């Protein structure tokens, strides 16, 4: 990959995360997939927060949206909700109140 392709990096990170979850659960019958998913989410949150640490220059326009912990949290929650709603797994046929035809 000669030039930076943001979509390719995003997709590769997402695919490798899914692969990690599958590898952690495929050979252990007693592994709780919820525990694995929670651990992956905890690691993703830590990495996301680390990646959004302000540079230290109070006038930096790139860091302005992430200049406080509350601003970083708000942006992380906004991005998380958007990604969840776009997921093919957001709705389940087993959801309570799911329409049935």
ZIDA-V594295 format. One record per pair of residues at least 24 apart in sequence whose ideal C-beta (glycine too) atoms are under 6 Angstrom apart, sorted by the first residue. I is the first residue (numbers start at 1). J is the second residue. D is the distance in Angstrom with one decimal. If there is no record, write none. Layout:
<<I,J,D> <I,J,D>>
This chain:
<<48,76,5.9>>
